[in-house]
Amino acid sequence: MTQQNSKPKRFRSQDWFDNEERIDMTALYLERFMNYGITPEELRSGKPIIGIAQSGSDISPCNRIHLDLAKRVRDGIRDAGGIPMEFPLHPIFENCRRPTAALDRNLAYLGLVEILHGYPIDAVVLTTGCDKTTPAQLMAAATVDIPAIVLSGGPMLDGWFEGELVGSGAAIWKGRRRLAAGEIDEQKFIDIATASAPSAGHCNTMGTASTMNAVAEALGMSLTGCSAIPAPYRERGQMAYETGRRIVGMAFEDLRPSAVLTRDAFIDAIVVNAAIGGSTNAQPHIVAMARHAGVEIAPEDWMEYGYDVPLLLNMQPAGKYLGERFHRAGGVPAIMWELEQKGMLRSKRPTVTGKTMAENLVGRESIDREMIWPFDAPLKDKAGFMVLKGNLFDFAIMKTSVISDAFRARYLSEPGSENAFACKVVVFDGSDDYHHRINDPALNIDERTMLVIRGSGPVGWPGSAEVVNMQPPDALIKKGINALPTLGDGRQSGTSDSPSILNASPESAAGGNLALLRTGDVVRVDLNTGRCDVQISDAELEARRKDAPPAIPPNQTPWQQIYRATVGQLHTGACMELALPYRGVGHDMPRHNH
């Protein structure tokens, strides 16, 4: 798929390897590349040098498939007339990184910006998978603005246990409740959890990994149909090859992220996220990518464009099935086809395929109507994020697609006060406090209690942690009450089926009013008006400011100190604020090093 111009294009790598004005520097740059067998003729051929941003490693198991896929990417690059160069990324692994992988998104972003800016790379393949590997790389691609394309690693195969589907992440939360209820023992809990991860790949549910790779495709930054192909399928290797071929064409066409990452693209990503029942983590990541691309996404955009969108995808946690069936049903293009037919998309926009999104979606209707439901007969109406504000925070979201019938009946169906409820609160300062005290009878937690966690935002944790999806005490679970209203200034796993109020900004550690909340206060939530308020006076809130704020843990590493000093709040994407003015840095050559 190489599109070589009639007039040869001079690539940025030629400033390193074919610079007649600085032959001394050309010799220096060429010299050490010779030690693994590449030739001067290759590097000086005028062919584009294509970077492969390698996110796979043994400590990033969700992305480990890319260690193999990179070989097919290389084949595609070579066959299309490019020179591949693979390099490592800072690892990001959601499940295992402590205190939270959210610290790594901005760190991986920084590292990739420096690599793409400072090395002889003309275009790049971004290898994505686990949650934050996608936004980190797209943020960097937007900052540098050289041709870039996303290759997703793909989800794991469907998990099965005792004849039932078990989805990654979702199986943990459900198993944890069954363990608390005494229905299973600890060994069976472990067996269920491990059964949910049967192969290479990222989460097979519509958690944050599947969500963010779907968002990359919705933005137009990957080849059509890329995101949902399971990692072990042959089509994944074929997609890797075609991605390698296509990025060479993009290098010759000079098709940069700035042409693709428009406001229309980000608005469409918000729409698609609602239709697939996507992760609440999409909110800070979409905002962060947009801001690095110079696009403003306001809090109002989530309600204006992304709330009144039907849930079309029957995939856990909002639905029933898992990733393999999603792929076979048509994946993201089939979802977008439904939206396109109803005029929900701004599809006359460019994509990395070289075609418009509208052209990419031609003929993509699904025939599996149990997996992808028709727009006019969806699983749920108005399935987007509900944006909330009040006297406790300026911004928070609730994922409405996971409001269960039981939750709606208990909290949102009081005659005359539908879609609103009030609860006393029990406040926890961090997840250790929650785990130590949740089963304390003295807290008197009942079905009219809201669980609140604070100190879990970008500054407080640090990094913002997935701790808001708190389960009720064991005693309530044994009575069949599996979910209580929850609220926090942190995040929750995209695999969670909890309709929490989360990403509350500003967080308690940054002066937000969650720091003033006390156990026993009453909080009222009204989904009709988008309000969440503690039922005390403004004077009482001001009086409480005299008390010492909740303590936050000290920094444990230099990066934690840097992160806290530079990070913004979740509603603005938790970006490094100082990085936002830097855009298109790859357009200008860095200074020579000798």
JONOR-V274320 format. One record per residue. N is the residue number from 1. RES is the residue in one small letter. SS is DSSP state (alpha for helix, beta for strand, coil for the rest). OMEGA is omega in whole degrees, 0 to 359 (NA if undefined). Layout:
# JONOR-V274320
n=N res=RES ss=SS omega=OMEGA
n=N res=RES ss=SS omega=OMEGA
This chain:
# JONOR-V274320
n=1 res=m ss=coil omega=181
n=2 res=t ss=coil omega=175
n=3 res=q ss=coil omega=181
n=4 res=q ss=coil omega=182
n=5 res=n ss=coil omega=177
n=6 res=s ss=coil omega=174
n=7 res=k ss=coil omega=184
n=8 res=p ss=coil omega=178
n=9 res=k ss=coil omega=174
n=10 res=r ss=coil omega=183
n=11 res=f ss=coil omega=181
n=12 res=r ss=coil omega=180
n=13 res=s ss=coil omega=179
n=14 res=q ss=alpha omega=174
n=15 res=d ss=alpha omega=174
n=16 res=w ss=alpha omega=196
n=17 res=f ss=alpha omega=183
n=18 res=d ss=coil omega=186
n=19 res=n ss=coil omega=183
n=20 res=e ss=alpha omega=182
n=21 res=e ss=alpha omega=181
n=22 res=r ss=alpha omega=181
n=23 res=i ss=alpha omega=178
n=24 res=d ss=alpha omega=180
n=25 res=m ss=alpha omega=176
n=26 res=t ss=alpha omega=179
n=27 res=a ss=alpha omega=180
n=28 res=l ss=alpha omega=182
n=29 res=y ss=alpha omega=181
n=30 res=l ss=alpha omega=195
n=31 res=e ss=alpha omega=190
n=32 res=r ss=alpha omega=175
n=33 res=f ss=alpha omega=182
n=34 res=m ss=alpha omega=190
n=35 res=n ss=alpha omega=173
n=36 res=y ss=alpha omega=168
n=37 res=g ss=coil omega=175
n=38 res=i ss=coil omega=186
n=39 res=t ss=coil omega=175
n=40 res=p ss=alpha omega=181
n=41 res=e ss=alpha omega=178
n=42 res=e ss=alpha omega=185
n=43 res=l ss=alpha omega=182
n=44 res=r ss=coil omega=186
n=45 res=s ss=coil omega=187
n=46 res=g ss=coil omega=174
n=47 res=k ss=coil omega=180
n=48 res=p ss=coil omega=173
n=49 res=i ss=beta omega=186
n=50 res=i ss=beta omega=176
n=51 res=g ss=beta omega=171
n=52 res=i ss=beta omega=183
n=53 res=a ss=beta omega=189
n=54 res=q ss=beta omega=180
n=55 res=s ss=coil omega=182
n=56 res=g ss=coil omega=175
n=57 res=s ss=beta omega=180
n=58 res=d ss=coil omega=178
n=59 res=i ss=coil omega=170
n=60 res=s ss=beta omega=189
n=61 res=p ss=alpha omega=180
n=62 res=c ss=alpha omega=181
n=63 res=n ss=alpha omega=186
n=64 res=r ss=coil omega=179
n=65 res=i ss=coil omega=182
n=66 res=h ss=alpha omega=174
n=67 res=l ss=alpha omega=176
n=68 res=d ss=alpha omega=183
n=69 res=l ss=alpha omega=181
n=70 res=a ss=alpha omega=179
n=71 res=k ss=alpha omega=179
n=72 res=r ss=alpha omega=175
n=73 res=v ss=alpha omega=179
n=74 res=r ss=alpha omega=179
n=75 res=d ss=alpha omega=180
n=76 res=g ss=alpha omega=179
n=77 res=i ss=alpha omega=181
n=78 res=r ss=alpha omega=183
n=79 res=d ss=alpha omega=181
n=80 res=a ss=coil omega=175
n=81 res=g ss=coil omega=177
n=82 res=g ss=coil omega=178
n=83 res=i ss=beta omega=182
n=84 res=p ss=beta omega=172
n=85 res=m ss=beta omega=183
n=86 res=e ss=beta omega=179
n=87 res=f ss=beta omega=185
n=88 res=p ss=beta omega=172
n=89 res=l ss=coil omega=171
n=90 res=h ss=coil omega=185
n=91 res=p ss=coil omega=174
n=92 res=i ss=coil omega=179
n=93 res=f ss=coil omega=188
n=94 res=e ss=coil omega=189
n=95 res=n ss=coil omega=195
n=96 res=c ss=coil omega=185
n=97 res=r ss=coil omega=178
n=98 res=r ss=coil omega=6
n=99 res=p ss=coil omega=174
n=100 res=t ss=coil omega=178
n=101 res=a ss=coil omega=179
n=102 res=a ss=alpha omega=175
n=103 res=l ss=alpha omega=189
n=104 res=d ss=alpha omega=182
n=105 res=r ss=alpha omega=182
n=106 res=n ss=alpha omega=179
n=107 res=l ss=alpha omega=177
n=108 res=a ss=alpha omega=176
n=109 res=y ss=alpha omega=181
n=110 res=l ss=alpha omega=182
n=111 res=g ss=alpha omega=181
n=112 res=l ss=alpha omega=176
n=113 res=v ss=alpha omega=182
n=114 res=e ss=alpha omega=180
n=115 res=i ss=alpha omega=184
n=116 res=l ss=alpha omega=180
n=117 res=h ss=alpha omega=193
n=118 res=g ss=alpha omega=181
n=119 res=y ss=coil omega=185
n=120 res=p ss=coil omega=182
n=121 res=i ss=coil omega=183
n=122 res=d ss=coil omega=180
n=123 res=a ss=beta omega=188
n=124 res=v ss=beta omega=169
n=125 res=v ss=beta omega=181
n=126 res=l ss=beta omega=182
n=127 res=t ss=beta omega=188
n=128 res=t ss=beta omega=180
n=129 res=g ss=coil omega=181
n=130 res=c ss=coil omega=191
n=131 res=d ss=alpha omega=194
n=132 res=k ss=alpha omega=176
n=133 res=t ss=alpha omega=180
n=134 res=t ss=alpha omega=180
n=135 res=p ss=alpha omega=180
n=136 res=a ss=alpha omega=184
n=137 res=q ss=alpha omega=178
n=138 res=l ss=alpha omega=173
n=139 res=m ss=alpha omega=180
n=140 res=a ss=alpha omega=179
n=141 res=a ss=alpha omega=178
n=142 res=a ss=alpha omega=180
n=143 res=t ss=alpha omega=185
n=144 res=v ss=alpha omega=177
n=145 res=d ss=coil omega=162
n=146 res=i ss=coil omega=181
n=147 res=p ss=beta omega=185
n=148 res=a ss=beta omega=179
n=149 res=i ss=beta omega=181
n=150 res=v ss=beta omega=168
n=151 res=l ss=beta omega=177
n=152 res=s ss=beta omega=177
n=153 res=g ss=coil omega=177
n=154 res=g ss=coil omega=180
n=155 res=p ss=beta omega=172
n=156 res=m ss=coil omega=169
n=157 res=l ss=coil omega=179
n=158 res=d ss=coil omega=175
n=159 res=g ss=beta omega=179
n=160 res=w ss=beta omega=175
n=161 res=f ss=beta omega=180
n=162 res=e ss=coil omega=174
n=163 res=g ss=coil omega=180
n=164 res=e ss=beta omega=175
n=165 res=l ss=beta omega=174
n=166 res=v ss=beta omega=183
n=167 res=g ss=coil omega=181
n=168 res=s ss=coil omega=183
n=169 res=g ss=coil omega=180
n=170 res=a ss=alpha omega=179
n=171 res=a ss=alpha omega=179
n=172 res=i ss=alpha omega=184
n=173 res=w ss=alpha omega=178
n=174 res=k ss=alpha omega=179
n=175 res=g ss=alpha omega=179
n=176 res=r ss=alpha omega=178
n=177 res=r ss=alpha omega=179
n=178 res=r ss=alpha omega=177
n=179 res=l ss=alpha omega=179
n=180 res=a ss=alpha omega=180
n=181 res=a ss=coil omega=181
n=182 res=g ss=coil omega=182
n=183 res=e ss=coil omega=179
n=184 res=i ss=coil omega=175
n=185 res=d ss=coil omega=186
n=186 res=e ss=alpha omega=180
n=187 res=q ss=alpha omega=179
n=188 res=k ss=alpha omega=176
n=189 res=f ss=alpha omega=178
n=190 res=i ss=alpha omega=181
n=191 res=d ss=alpha omega=179
n=192 res=i ss=alpha omega=182
n=193 res=a ss=alpha omega=183
n=194 res=t ss=alpha omega=178
n=195 res=a ss=alpha omega=182
n=196 res=s ss=coil omega=181
n=197 res=a ss=coil omega=190
n=198 res=p ss=coil omega=185
n=199 res=s ss=coil omega=171
n=200 res=a ss=coil omega=176
n=201 res=g ss=coil omega=178
n=202 res=h ss=beta omega=184
n=203 res=c ss=coil omega=179
n=204 res=n ss=coil omega=172
n=205 res=t ss=coil omega=173
n=206 res=m ss=coil omega=172
n=207 res=g ss=coil omega=185
n=208 res=t ss=alpha omega=180
n=209 res=a ss=alpha omega=179
n=210 res=s ss=alpha omega=180
n=211 res=t ss=alpha omega=186
n=212 res=m ss=alpha omega=174
n=213 res=n ss=alpha omega=173
n=214 res=a ss=alpha omega=178
n=215 res=v ss=alpha omega=178
n=216 res=a ss=alpha omega=178
n=217 res=e ss=alpha omega=178
n=218 res=a ss=alpha omega=178
n=219 res=l ss=alpha omega=184
n=220 res=g ss=coil omega=185
n=221 res=m ss=coil omega=174
n=222 res=s ss=beta omega=178
n=223 res=l ss=coil omega=185
n=224 res=t ss=coil omega=180
n=225 res=g ss=coil omega=186
n=226 res=c ss=coil omega=200
n=227 res=s ss=coil omega=190
n=228 res=a ss=coil omega=181
n=229 res=i ss=coil omega=178
n=230 res=p ss=coil omega=185
n=231 res=a ss=coil omega=183
n=232 res=p ss=coil omega=184
n=233 res=y ss=coil omega=178
n=234 res=r ss=alpha omega=181
n=235 res=e ss=alpha omega=179
n=236 res=r ss=alpha omega=176
n=237 res=g ss=alpha omega=177
n=238 res=q ss=alpha omega=177
n=239 res=m ss=alpha omega=177
n=240 res=a ss=alpha omega=179
n=241 res=y ss=alpha omega=181
n=242 res=e ss=alpha omega=176
n=243 res=t ss=alpha omega=176
n=244 res=g ss=alpha omega=177
n=245 res=r ss=alpha omega=186
n=246 res=r ss=alpha omega=183
n=247 res=i ss=alpha omega=175
n=248 res=v ss=alpha omega=176
n=249 res=g ss=alpha omega=179
n=250 res=m ss=alpha omega=179
n=251 res=a ss=alpha omega=179
n=252 res=f ss=alpha omega=179
n=253 res=e ss=alpha omega=186
n=254 res=d ss=coil omega=179
n=255 res=l ss=coil omega=189
n=256 res=r ss=coil omega=177
n=257 res=p ss=alpha omega=182
n=258 res=s ss=alpha omega=178
n=259 res=a ss=alpha omega=185
n=260 res=v ss=alpha omega=187
n=261 res=l ss=coil omega=180
n=262 res=t ss=coil omega=176
n=263 res=r ss=alpha omega=177
n=264 res=d ss=alpha omega=180
n=265 res=a ss=alpha omega=181
n=266 res=f ss=alpha omega=176
n=267 res=i ss=alpha omega=177
n=268 res=d ss=alpha omega=178
n=269 res=a ss=alpha omega=177
n=270 res=i ss=alpha omega=179
n=271 res=v ss=alpha omega=181
n=272 res=v ss=alpha omega=179
n=273 res=n ss=alpha omega=178
n=274 res=a ss=alpha omega=184
n=275 res=a ss=alpha omega=180
n=276 res=i ss=coil omega=185
n=277 res=g ss=coil omega=188
n=278 res=g ss=coil omega=184
n=279 res=s ss=coil omega=173
n=280 res=t ss=coil omega=176
n=281 res=n ss=coil omega=176
n=282 res=a ss=alpha omega=183
n=283 res=q ss=alpha omega=180
n=284 res=p ss=alpha omega=182
n=285 res=h ss=alpha omega=178
n=286 res=i ss=alpha omega=179
n=287 res=v ss=alpha omega=181
n=288 res=a ss=alpha omega=179
n=289 res=m ss=alpha omega=180
n=290 res=a ss=alpha omega=182
n=291 res=r ss=alpha omega=177
n=292 res=h ss=alpha omega=176
n=293 res=a ss=coil omega=180
n=294 res=g ss=coil omega=181
n=295 res=v ss=coil omega=179
n=296 res=e ss=coil omega=171
n=297 res=i ss=coil omega=183
n=298 res=a ss=coil omega=176
n=299 res=p ss=alpha omega=181
n=300 res=e ss=alpha omega=182
n=301 res=d ss=alpha omega=180
n=302 res=w ss=alpha omega=179
n=303 res=m ss=alpha omega=184
n=304 res=e ss=alpha omega=185
n=305 res=y ss=coil omega=192
n=306 res=g ss=coil omega=182
n=307 res=y ss=coil omega=183
n=308 res=d ss=coil omega=180
n=309 res=v ss=coil omega=182
n=310 res=p ss=coil omega=173
n=311 res=l ss=beta omega=183
n=312 res=l ss=coil omega=187
n=313 res=l ss=beta omega=181
n=314 res=n ss=coil omega=186
n=315 res=m ss=beta omega=179
n=316 res=q ss=coil omega=10
n=317 res=p ss=coil omega=181
n=318 res=a ss=coil omega=182
n=319 res=g ss=coil omega=192
n=320 res=k ss=coil omega=193
n=321 res=y ss=beta omega=185
n=322 res=l ss=coil omega=194
n=323 res=g ss=alpha omega=181
n=324 res=e ss=alpha omega=182
n=325 res=r ss=alpha omega=177
n=326 res=f ss=alpha omega=179
n=327 res=h ss=alpha omega=182
n=328 res=r ss=alpha omega=179
n=329 res=a ss=coil omega=177
n=330 res=g ss=coil omega=176
n=331 res=g ss=alpha omega=184
n=332 res=v ss=alpha omega=180
n=333 res=p ss=alpha omega=179
n=334 res=a ss=alpha omega=175
n=335 res=i ss=alpha omega=183
n=336 res=m ss=alpha omega=176
n=337 res=w ss=alpha omega=178
n=338 res=e ss=alpha omega=181
n=339 res=l ss=alpha omega=180
n=340 res=e ss=alpha omega=182
n=341 res=q ss=alpha omega=182
n=342 res=k ss=coil omega=177
n=343 res=g ss=coil omega=183
n=344 res=m ss=coil omega=185
n=345 res=l ss=coil omega=172
n=346 res=r ss=coil omega=198
n=347 res=s ss=coil omega=178
n=348 res=k ss=coil omega=184
n=349 res=r ss=coil omega=184
n=350 res=p ss=beta omega=176
n=351 res=t ss=coil omega=182
n=352 res=v ss=coil omega=177
n=353 res=t ss=coil omega=188
n=354 res=g ss=coil omega=177
n=355 res=k ss=coil omega=174
n=356 res=t ss=beta omega=176
n=357 res=m ss=alpha omega=178
n=358 res=a ss=alpha omega=178
n=359 res=e ss=alpha omega=179
n=360 res=n ss=alpha omega=189
n=361 res=l ss=coil omega=181
n=362 res=v ss=coil omega=177
n=363 res=g ss=coil omega=186
n=364 res=r ss=coil omega=179
n=365 res=e ss=coil omega=178
n=366 res=s ss=coil omega=173
n=367 res=i ss=coil omega=179
n=368 res=d ss=coil omega=185
n=369 res=r ss=coil omega=170
n=370 res=e ss=coil omega=180
n=371 res=m ss=coil omega=179
n=372 res=i ss=beta omega=187
n=373 res=w ss=coil omega=179
n=374 res=p ss=coil omega=180
n=375 res=f ss=alpha omega=183
n=376 res=d ss=alpha omega=178
n=377 res=a ss=alpha omega=188
n=378 res=p ss=coil omega=173
n=379 res=l ss=coil omega=179
n=380 res=k ss=beta omega=171
n=381 res=d ss=coil omega=175
n=382 res=k ss=coil omega=189
n=383 res=a ss=coil omega=181
n=384 res=g ss=coil omega=178
n=385 res=f ss=beta omega=171
n=386 res=m ss=beta omega=177
n=387 res=v ss=beta omega=183
n=388 res=l ss=beta omega=172
n=389 res=k ss=beta omega=181
n=390 res=g ss=coil omega=182
n=391 res=n ss=coil omega=175
n=392 res=l ss=coil omega=182
n=393 res=f ss=coil omega=178
n=394 res=d ss=coil omega=183
n=395 res=f ss=beta omega=168
n=396 res=a ss=beta omega=179
n=397 res=i ss=beta omega=172
n=398 res=m ss=beta omega=177
n=399 res=k ss=beta omega=187
n=400 res=t ss=alpha omega=183
n=401 res=s ss=alpha omega=180
n=402 res=v ss=alpha omega=173
n=403 res=i ss=coil omega=183
n=404 res=s ss=coil omega=176
n=405 res=d ss=alpha omega=181
n=406 res=a ss=alpha omega=179
n=407 res=f ss=alpha omega=180
n=408 res=r ss=alpha omega=181
n=409 res=a ss=alpha omega=185
n=410 res=r ss=alpha omega=190
n=411 res=y ss=alpha omega=190
n=412 res=l ss=coil omega=186
n=413 res=s ss=coil omega=178
n=414 res=e ss=coil omega=181
n=415 res=p ss=coil omega=181
n=416 res=g ss=coil omega=180
n=417 res=s ss=coil omega=181
n=418 res=e ss=coil omega=179
n=419 res=n ss=coil omega=176
n=420 res=a ss=beta omega=177
n=421 res=f ss=beta omega=176
n=422 res=a ss=beta omega=182
n=423 res=c ss=beta omega=166
n=424 res=k ss=beta omega=183
n=425 res=v ss=beta omega=166
n=426 res=v ss=beta omega=189
n=427 res=v ss=beta omega=177
n=428 res=f ss=beta omega=177
n=429 res=d ss=beta omega=181
n=430 res=g ss=coil omega=186
n=431 res=s ss=alpha omega=176
n=432 res=d ss=alpha omega=177
n=433 res=d ss=alpha omega=179
n=434 res=y ss=alpha omega=184
n=435 res=h ss=alpha omega=180
n=436 res=h ss=alpha omega=189
n=437 res=r ss=alpha omega=189
n=438 res=i ss=coil omega=181
n=439 res=n ss=coil omega=178
n=440 res=d ss=coil omega=181
n=441 res=p ss=alpha omega=182
n=442 res=a ss=alpha omega=179
n=443 res=l ss=alpha omega=178
n=444 res=n ss=coil omega=178
n=445 res=i ss=coil omega=177
n=446 res=d ss=coil omega=186
n=447 res=e ss=coil omega=176
n=448 res=r ss=coil omega=179
n=449 res=t ss=beta omega=171
n=450 res=m ss=beta omega=177
n=451 res=l ss=beta omega=183
n=452 res=v ss=beta omega=176
n=453 res=i ss=beta omega=180
n=454 res=r ss=beta omega=185
n=455 res=g ss=coil omega=185
n=456 res=s ss=coil omega=180
n=457 res=g ss=coil omega=184
n=458 res=p ss=alpha omega=180
n=459 res=v ss=alpha omega=188
n=460 res=g ss=alpha omega=188
n=461 res=w ss=alpha omega=4
n=462 res=p ss=coil omega=174
n=463 res=g ss=coil omega=187
n=464 res=s ss=coil omega=188
n=465 res=a ss=coil omega=180
n=466 res=e ss=beta omega=187
n=467 res=v ss=coil omega=187
n=468 res=v ss=coil omega=180
n=469 res=n ss=coil omega=182
n=470 res=m ss=coil omega=177
n=471 res=q ss=coil omega=178
n=472 res=p ss=coil omega=174
n=473 res=p ss=coil omega=183
n=474 res=d ss=alpha omega=183
n=475 res=a ss=alpha omega=179
n=476 res=l ss=alpha omega=179
n=477 res=i ss=alpha omega=178
n=478 res=k ss=alpha omega=176
n=479 res=k ss=coil omega=179
n=480 res=g ss=coil omega=177
n=481 res=i ss=coil omega=188
n=482 res=n ss=coil omega=182
n=483 res=a ss=coil omega=171
n=484 res=l ss=coil omega=171
n=485 res=p ss=coil omega=179
n=486 res=t ss=beta omega=184
n=487 res=l ss=beta omega=177
n=488 res=g ss=beta omega=178
n=489 res=d ss=coil omega=172
n=490 res=g ss=coil omega=183
n=491 res=r ss=beta omega=169
n=492 res=q ss=coil omega=181
n=493 res=s ss=coil omega=175
n=494 res=g ss=coil omega=178
n=495 res=t ss=coil omega=183
n=496 res=s ss=coil omega=177
n=497 res=d ss=coil omega=182
n=498 res=s ss=coil omega=176
n=499 res=p ss=coil omega=182
n=500 res=s ss=coil omega=168
n=501 res=i ss=beta omega=192
n=502 res=l ss=beta omega=185
n=503 res=n ss=beta omega=183
n=504 res=a ss=beta omega=183
n=505 res=s ss=beta omega=357
n=506 res=p ss=coil omega=180
n=507 res=e ss=coil omega=182
n=508 res=s ss=alpha omega=182
n=509 res=a ss=alpha omega=178
n=510 res=a ss=alpha omega=177
n=511 res=g ss=coil omega=178
n=512 res=g ss=coil omega=187
n=513 res=n ss=alpha omega=171
n=514 res=l ss=alpha omega=177
n=515 res=a ss=alpha omega=183
n=516 res=l ss=alpha omega=184
n=517 res=l ss=coil omega=180
n=518 res=r ss=coil omega=175
n=519 res=t ss=coil omega=182
n=520 res=g ss=coil omega=174
n=521 res=d ss=coil omega=176
n=522 res=v ss=beta omega=178
n=523 res=v ss=beta omega=178
n=524 res=r ss=beta omega=179
n=525 res=v ss=beta omega=179
n=526 res=d ss=beta omega=181
n=527 res=l ss=coil omega=177
n=528 res=n ss=coil omega=182
n=529 res=t ss=coil omega=182
n=530 res=g ss=coil omega=182
n=531 res=r ss=beta omega=171
n=532 res=c ss=beta omega=188
n=533 res=d ss=beta omega=169
n=534 res=v ss=beta omega=188
n=535 res=q ss=coil omega=173
n=536 res=i ss=coil omega=184
n=537 res=s ss=coil omega=174
n=538 res=d ss=alpha omega=179
n=539 res=a ss=alpha omega=179
n=540 res=e ss=alpha omega=177
n=541 res=l ss=alpha omega=180
n=542 res=e ss=alpha omega=179
n=543 res=a ss=alpha omega=182
n=544 res=r ss=alpha omega=180
n=545 res=r ss=coil omega=179
n=546 res=k ss=coil omega=180
n=547 res=d ss=coil omega=178
n=548 res=a ss=coil omega=179
n=549 res=p ss=coil omega=177
n=550 res=p ss=coil omega=181
n=551 res=a ss=coil omega=174
n=552 res=i ss=coil omega=183
n=553 res=p ss=coil omega=179
n=554 res=p ss=coil omega=174
n=555 res=n ss=coil omega=179
n=556 res=q ss=coil omega=181
n=557 res=t ss=coil omega=176
n=558 res=p ss=alpha omega=181
n=559 res=w ss=alpha omega=178
n=560 res=q ss=alpha omega=178
n=561 res=q ss=alpha omega=179
n=562 res=i ss=alpha omega=181
n=563 res=y ss=alpha omega=181
n=564 res=r ss=alpha omega=184
n=565 res=a ss=alpha omega=186
n=566 res=t ss=alpha omega=190
n=567 res=v ss=beta omega=172
n=568 res=g ss=coil omega=183
n=569 res=q ss=coil omega=185
n=570 res=l ss=alpha omega=182
n=571 res=h ss=alpha omega=175
n=572 res=t ss=alpha omega=172
n=573 res=g ss=coil omega=183
n=574 res=a ss=coil omega=179
n=575 res=c ss=coil omega=162
n=576 res=m ss=beta omega=187
n=577 res=e ss=alpha omega=182
n=578 res=l ss=alpha omega=183
n=579 res=a ss=alpha omega=190
n=580 res=l ss=coil omega=178
n=581 res=p ss=coil omega=184
n=582 res=y ss=coil omega=178
n=583 res=r ss=coil omega=180
n=584 res=g ss=coil omega=185
n=585 res=v ss=alpha omega=178
n=586 res=g ss=alpha omega=180
n=587 res=h ss=alpha omega=181
n=588 res=d ss=coil omega=182
n=589 res=m ss=coil omega=172
n=590 res=p ss=coil omega=180
n=591 res=r ss=coil omega=175
n=592 res=h ss=coil omega=186
n=593 res=n ss=coil omega=176
n=594 res=h ss=coil omega=NA
